[in-house]
Amino acid sequence: MSDTNRAASDQGAHQPLADRVLAEAPRLGPDDRFSFACHAGVPCFNKCCRDVNIFLSPYDVLRLKQRLRMTSGEFLDRYTLMPVQKDMRTPVVVLRMNADAEKTCPMLTDSGCGVYTDRPWPCRMYPLGLAAQKDTPDGWQGERFYFLLHDQECRGHAEAKEWTVRAWLDDQQIDAYDQWGEAFKELTLHKFFEEGGVLSPSKLHMFFTACYDLDKFRRFVFDSTLLQRFEVDEDFVEEMRYDDEALLRFAFLWVRFSLFGEPTVRARPEVVEAFQGSLDKRALFTNAAADEATS
């Protein structure tokens, strides 16, 4: 259920646990086998969906808000918490448990998960955890391995159903979540932070808006002067109007450009010329107020 480098989920708070996992956990490869099953006949069915910390990636939020037919802002307000931690480098989003005695997951029903096909990455992975050592600056990928999580109440491990790690990941449809998770991890572990960079409150807000509050970010893209100032493929622009995944791809590019200074978005030549002093800037930035309202 945990990846020691997964997007902003620990921010250092769980580092001792991460170190123990890397040092002590039995390491599983894709073809290693384990036994597990979860179904209504298991005595502990649904008990694991209580009083747990589920850290949500941007792709988790995208899938859940689509499933629930809500805007991203509505979903974030109703179903998430954003804890503030000391030395937090990027925003952290956690699924809010219900305010009942058992702190049940808001997605839980009597028959199980009510959003099962769109459940978050940690819920898909269990009982597997993923540990990853940090990639090196010269491009070498840090060691990654899987391990088994043994929750004290879970009886699924006693079931006869046998899996390989590879078969479990395929069955849980992890690929898309992992791809988005890796892309987001590149933002949360960016060299900007390694070099001591700290995001200002306004930049933290932009990071959060672009990655998590997609519907607000869409308004920022289309209601501001952004598309007047930067070269974005016209087909991609039209795709972003209606496709959340396309918009999230652009959001990651925008974060790299606007917060970390990478050349992932290119200014239009007339904008460059304007800032060099030979064009009237006012004619190019008639909607600048919209940008300020979102940033």
N, C-alpha and C positions, 0 to 999 in steps of 0.2 A: 504494500500500500504506500510505500515511500520510496522516493528516489533521492539520494543524498545530495544531488545537485539540481533537483527539479525546481522549476521556476519559483523562486522567492518563498518557498514553503517554510523554510526554517529561519532565514535571515541570521543564522548563527546561533539561534536559541537551542537548536537540537544538535549542535555540532558534536558534543560528546557521544551521543547515540550514533551519529553518522560514523564517527571514528571507530566505535566498537563494531559496527556492522562490517566496515571495511576490513577490520583486523580479525574478527572472530566468526562471522557467519559462514556456514557451509555454502560453498559457491556452486550454483547450478548453471549449467550451460543449456543451449537450446534443446538438446536431445536427452537431458536428464529427466527422470520420471518421479512423479509424486502421486499420491492418492487424495482425492478431494471431490466433494459434491455438496451442493446447497440446493435444497428443495423443501417443500412444505412438510415433508415427513421427517426432517431432521429436528430433534428436540429444541435446538436453539434457533430455529427459523425466525428471522426478523430481529433477534436480540442484538445482533451486531450493528443494527441501524439506530443506535441510541448513544447519546453522549459521546460523540466522536468529532474530531477535528478533520473536516474535509476541506483541504485547500483547493481552490478552484483556479484553473488556468483560464486564459481568455477563450480558448476553444470550448472548455466546459461550459462557460457562461453563454457562449454563442448557441451551443446545442440546447441547453436547458431553456433559454428564453424563447427559442424557436418552438420547442416542444410545448411549452406552456402558453404560447401565442401572446407573449408579453413583449413590451419594449425592453431594451436592455436596462434603462433607468428604472422601470417598474420592477424588474426582476432583482436588481441590485438593492433597491430600497426594501423590498419585501423579504427576500430570502438570504441576504448576505450580511456579514459583519466585516468591518475593515479595521482590525486591531492595529493600534499604534505601538510599535516596539522601539526600544532604544537602538539608535544607529541603524534604523531601517533605511535601506537604500532605494527600494522600489515598493509600490503599493502591494499589500497582501489582502486577498479576498478569501473569506472563509464562509462555508455554508452555515446559515443560522439554524440551530436546532430549535424545536418548538419549546415554548415556555411551560411544559408540563413536568411532572415529577421525574419522568424518565428521560427527559430531553430527547424526544424522538426526532428522527429526521422528518422534515416537512414533506418529503416525497414518499413517505412510507404509507402503505395501505395494509388492510388485513391480509391481502393476498400477496403481499410483497412490494417491491419497488414500483411506484406508480409511473416512473419515467425510465423504465429498465433499458430500453433501446438507446436512450440518450444519457445514461447515468455517467457521472464523472469518472475520470481516469483512475483515481484510487479505488473506487468501487469495482471497476472492471478488473483491476489487477489482482485483488485479493483472491487467494492467499499468497500470491507472489509479491515480493518486494524487488525493487531494482536499485542497485547501488552503482555509483559511477564515480570514479576518480576524475579529477579535473583534467581537461585537455591541456596539453602543453603549448607554450607560445609558438613553437616551431611547427605546429599543425598536427602533432601526434594525438590520436584520440586516447583519452584516459581509459583505463580498464573498466569494463562494465560487466556486472554479473547479477544473476537473480538469486534470491534466497526465499525460504519459506517463512511466512509469518504464522505464529501459533498463538492466537488469542485464547485466553484461558477458558472462555465459555464456548468456543467453537467446537462443534462435534462433526463438522464436515470432513475433518481429516481422517475420521474413522470409517468413512464410506469407502466402498470397494472400487468406485470409479477411478481409473488410472489415466493419467495424462503425461505427455511430455511437455516441457516448458513451451516448446514451439506450438504444439497443438492447443494448449491453453490460450496463448496469445492470439492465435488465429480464431479460436472460438469466441473470444471476448472482443474481437474486432478492435485490437489495440493500435493497428498501424497508423490510422489517421491521427489518433490522439498523440502518439509518439512523435509523429512528424511535426505537428504543431507545437508540442512540448519542447522539442529540440530547438525550433525556431525562436520560441519565447525565452528559452534558457540562454540563448546567445545575447538576448537583451539584458537579462537580469545578471548575467556574469560577464558583462562587457568590460573590456580593458579600461574603459573610462573609470570604472569603480576601482579596479586594481591599481590604477595610477593615482588614487586618492580623490577622484572626482565626487562631488556631492551635488545632487539635484536640488535646485531651489524649490520652494513650495509651488510656484507656478508651473515649474517643469514637472514636478511630481504629479500635479493635476493633469497636465497634458499626457503624461505617460499613462495614467489611469484612464483618462477619457479615450485615448486612441486604442488601448488594448482591451478595455473592459466595457466601456459605455459606447458601444458601436453606433447606436442610433443617434446619440449626440455627436459623435465623431462624423457621421454622415452629414449632419447639418453643417458642421464646421467645414467640411470639404466643399459642399455644394452651395452654401449660403454665404461664404466668405469670398475673398479674392484669390484663394489658393490656386484654383485652376487657371486663373488669368496670369498668375506669376510663374507657374511651373509647367514644364512639359510632361504631360501624362498621356499615354496612348489613348486615342479616342474610344477604341473598343473597350479598353480597360475601364475608362471612365463610365461608360454605359453599363458595364457589368457591375461596377461598384454601386450603382444606383439601387440595384435590386438584390444583389448577391452578397450576403454577409461574409462569406469566406473570401471573396475578392476584396471586399473592404478591409478585412483583417490583414490580408497580405499587404495592402497599401499602408495600413496603420503601422505595421512593423517597419516598413521602409521609411515612413515619416518619422518614427521615433529615432531610427538610426541617423536620419538627416538632421532633424531639428534639435535633438538632445545630445547626440554624440558626434555631430559634425562629419558624418560619412557622406560621400557623394552619391547617395542612393536616389536622390531626386535632383533634377537639373532645372535651374531657373531659365526662363525664356530669355532669348538674346536682348529683347527690348527692355526687360527688367534690369539686366546687367548694365545695359547702356544708361538706363535712368539713374541707377545708383552711381554711375560714373559721372553724372552731372549734365548729360547732353539732352535728356528728355524731361518732360514735366511729370514728376512722380504722382501728382494728384490725379492725373488722368488715368493712371494705372491702378490706383488703390482707392477707388470710390467706396468700397465696402469694408474698409479697414476695421471699422468698429465691430463687425461681426467676428473678426479674428480675435480681438481683444476680449470679447465676451466669453469665448470658449477657452482661450489660453489662460 
